[in-house]
Amino acid sequence: MSSYTSVTGEIIIEPALIWPASKGIPFDDADADGLPVRSVRLEAEEVPGAPGTFTARRLISADVEWLDGYDLKGDVQEVIDAFPGHRFTGLLKCMGADHWDDMWGVAARGRAAARVEPVVTWPGDTTVTE
């Protein structure tokens, strides 16, 4: 795995998480330089008609472009463990700088996060002829 990874996809949270704004957004802490502490974050939004109340239905990459994905599986599991009354389902798809040789993902199935490796199959005969 390369040091920086492009991450796409989402993990759906059911039922949605709901909390008062006074508690702040869970798992949204940053280091001294203002950078996210974790590789994932809750996509939080204020509940319409309920000022001061936030909800999150998705877990996404902390940086939608590039991140150090070393702790991605552990970070997803940490969020899952923090909310025992919720189901987490989905896939964060990762591609490192080596592209086809550096593809992987983190899948959430119920209460567990798992690293998954794709199998790439090219259609038809891939033999190059001149």
N, C-alpha and C positions, 0 to 999 in steps of 0.2 A: 504494500500500500504506500502510495506517495504521501508526502507530508501535507499537501493541500488537496482537498477534494471538493468537487462540485456536487451539491446535494439538491435533489428535487423530490417531490412527493410530499405526502402528509400522513399523519396518523389521526384517525377520527376518534373522538372521545364521546362515549355515550353512557349515561346521559351527560349533557354538557356540564362543565364545572361552573359554579356560580359563587361569587364572594363579594363582600363589600369593598369599595375602593379604599377605605381606611386601612385595610390589611396589605395593600399593595399587590402587585402581580406576582404570584408564586413563580419561583425559578427564573426571575428576571434580574438577578444580581450581576454586578459587573466588578471587574478588578480595579486597581488603582488608576489604570490607564483608560477606564471606561469601556473596556472590552468585555463581552459576555463571558461568564464563568463556565457555562455549559455550552455544548454544541447544539442544543435544541432549546426551543422556547414555546410557551403557550401563545397562540394567536388570540389575544384578548381584545374584547370590544365592550363598550358600555351598552347596557341593556336599554333599548328604546323605551321611554316611558317610566324608567326606574333609575333616576339620577343617583349616582354613587354606587351603582351595582354593576359588576363586570361579569362577563361570561367567556368561556373558551370552549370551542368545539373541535379545535385542531391543535396538534403538536407538529411544529415545523422546524426546519433548520434555523439556528440562531443567526446565521448569515446566509441569505438566499443565493449567494454567488459562490464563495469559496470559504472553506473552513478546514481546520485541522480535525479530521474525523476520527482520531485515535480513540477517543472516549465515547463515541456515538452510541454504541450499544449500552454501555453502562449508564449514560445520561438518560436514555429512553427508559431503561429499567428503573432508575431513580424516580422519575415522574410517575410511572405506573405504580410503584410501591407506595407513593405518597397519597394516592387516591383509591383506596380499596373498594369503594362502592361503584366503580366505573369500569367500562370495557374500553379497551384500546385496540383498534384494528387498522392496519395499513402498512405502508412500506415507504421508507426513505431510501431512494436510489442514489448511489454514490458512484462517481467516476473521477479517478485521479488523473494526474498529468499524463500517464501512460495509456490513457483511454482504454482500448479493448483489453489490454493486459492488466488493467487496474479497475475493474468493475465489481461492485459488491453492494450490499444493502443491509438495512436493519428492518426486520419485520416485527410487528407487534401483533400478537395473537392472544387475545384475552388478557392474561396477567403476566405474560412473558415477552421479553425482547430477545430476538435471535439474529445473529449475523447470518446472512444468506449469500450464496455465490451463484451468479447466473450461469446458465449453459447457453452459449451462443452457437446456433446452428445456421449455417448458410444454406439457402435453398439450391437444389440442383447440383450439378457438377461444378466444383470450384477450381478445377484444374486449368491453369493458364496455358493456352496454346498460341503459337505464333505462326 
